[in-house]
């Protein structure tokens, strides 16, 4: 995946090695922990991150989340692809 490319909907994102979702007792919310960084995620981004197991495709995530949030599936997929592309650039997610 190059600079501004979005990942294909068939790819299966996975949290990168050393990256974990954890409850932060200080912030009282789930955060993404990476070496030397902590990333807070809004509820919809957290739902995507929780699905980054390497077993679920972006298309499946979009379908599931569109139903959960009563949203347009095409819009949800576009948003997930953009989020995953950003996380890949930041080396927080890899594509399986």
N, C-alpha and C positions, 0 to 999 in steps of 0.2 A: 504494500500500500504506500503510495507516494504522497507528498505534501498535502494536497487538498482532496484526495480521493476518499470516498466513503466506502466502508466495507460492504461486501456483498451480503444480502439478507440470509444466505445459506451458511455463513460462517458461524462458528460457535465460540464466543468470547470466553476467556478464562482470566481470572485475576493473575497477574504476574507473580513470579516467585518472590516471596518476601512481602507480598501485599495481602492484608487481611482486613476483614470487617470486624470491628469490635465495638462493644458498648463502652463509651467514655463516661465514667461516673462524674467527672467534673462538668462536662457539658450536658450530661443526662440525655445523650443521644448516641446513635450508632455512627461511627466514623470509619473512614477508610484509612488504615495505617500503612504507610510505606516507609522504607528506610529514610529517616530524617525528615518525614513530613506527615501531617495529619490533614485529611480532606473531609470536610463536612458535606453531606449530600442532602438535598431536599428529598421528600418522600418518593417522588417518581424516579429520581436518579438512584435512590437506595433500592427500589424495586428492581431496577435494571442490574445494579451491582450484585444483588442477591442471586440473580439468575445467571451470573457469569461463572458457571461451573465447568465450562468446556463441553457440556452435554446438550445445551439448548441453543438453537439457532436464533439469530436476530429476528427472523420471520416469526418463529414460535413465540419469542418474547413479546413481539409487537401484538400478536393476536391475543395472547393472554392478558397483557396490560390494557389493551383497548377495551376488552370486556370488563376488566376490573374497574377501570376509571371511566367507563361509558364514553369513550372517545373514538374519533375517526381512525381506523386501523392504518390507513396510508400515512396520516400525519404522525401517528405514534411511531411507525416504522422509520420515518424520516428523522424524527427526533432521536430515536435510539441509535440509528446509524451515525448521526452527528456526534452524539455523546461518546459512543464507542471509538470513533475516529480520534476524538480529543484525548480519550484515555489511553489509546495506543500511542499517540504522539508523546504523551507524558510518561510512557513506559509503566503504566499502572495495570494495563490489560494486554494480553496477547490473544491472537486469533488462532483457533484450533481448526 
